[in-house]
Amino acid sequence: MVLTCQQLLQNNTETWHEATVHPFLEQCKLGTIKPEQFNTWLVQDYLFVTEFTRMVAQVLRVAPPEHFDVILSGLMALKDELNWFKEKAAERSLNLATQKQVTCIEYCDFMHSLAGMAYPVQATVFWAIELAYNQGWQLPGKMPEPYTEFADRWGNPGFTDYVKLLEKQADEELQTASDSVQEQAKEAFLKVAQLEKDFWQMAFKAVA
């Protein structure tokens, strides 16, 4: 049986819900999140995105040439995103040269481990991470200032279209993947869901 990204979502609805619907996001929507909690997330997310950029570069290294355009567009967006994070941190007087928290370390270690996995697994993880950002910031609806631009960055229709392209590429690879590789993709998807849930929760251990 061929595995698809939609099957992963449909077979794990509760797990994925927990990855994309969280009190952190709800409190951003309500404007009740504490500044130190949001700042903790912001700094740790910058550290995460730095390593995520390395992961995407690794995905490009093993991807077929016909997938280059989408992956390269993602890398270009990440360049802008890292600079944007620096601007947001400066506005809030935050120090980005901060130690990663345990959850961030675990997520980064997981991304590093993907280098030894087959491309269909890497493509699935790439899609899942971006989908989590897209849905996490999109599902609550319009957010008040100062969180509007964060929701707009990852919840906008253009980003949704980009995630759909990543899904298409992952599906193409899963279509011809062996049973063992499909099983690895399932496990990796569930790991992303768990780590996303934990990452939102990390904001409540505010240190920023």
C-alpha positions, 0 to 999 in steps of 0.5 A: 500500500502506497503511503501519502502525506494525507494518510499520515494526517488522517491516521493521526488526527489527534496527534497532529491536532496537538502539534498545531493547536496549543495554548501558546497559539491560543494565547497569542490570538487572545493577546494574553501570552506573557511577553517573556513567554513569547520571547522565549519561543522567539529566541528558541525558534531562531536557534531552531530555524538556524539548524532547520536551514542546515537540514534543508540544505541536506535535503537538497543534497540528496534530492532529485534535480526536479525537486530543486526549484521548490527546495531552493525557494525554501532556502531563499525564504529561510535566508530572509527569515533568519534576518527577520528573526534578528530584527525582531530580537533587536526590537525586543532587546533579546540575546540570540546567543542563548543556549538551546533549551532541552526541547530545542536540542532534541528537535535539532538532534532529530533533524541532524539524524535525518542525514542518514535517512532515505530521501523520502523520509527527509522529504516527509519531515520537511513537509511536516515541519513546514505544515506545522508552522503553516497550520499552527499560525493559520488555524487561530485566525487573525491575531492582534498586534504585536503577533499579527506579522508572525501569523501572517508570515507562516499562515499566509496563502503563499506559504500554504501553496509552498507547503502543498508543493512540498507535500506533492514532492514527498508523495512522489517519493513515498509512491516508490519507497519500500515498506521499510522506508514508508515505516520510517517516514511514519515514525519520523512524521510522528516524531515531528508532531511530538516535537512541535507540541513540545516546542510550543510548550517550551514557551511556558518555561520562560527564560528570555 
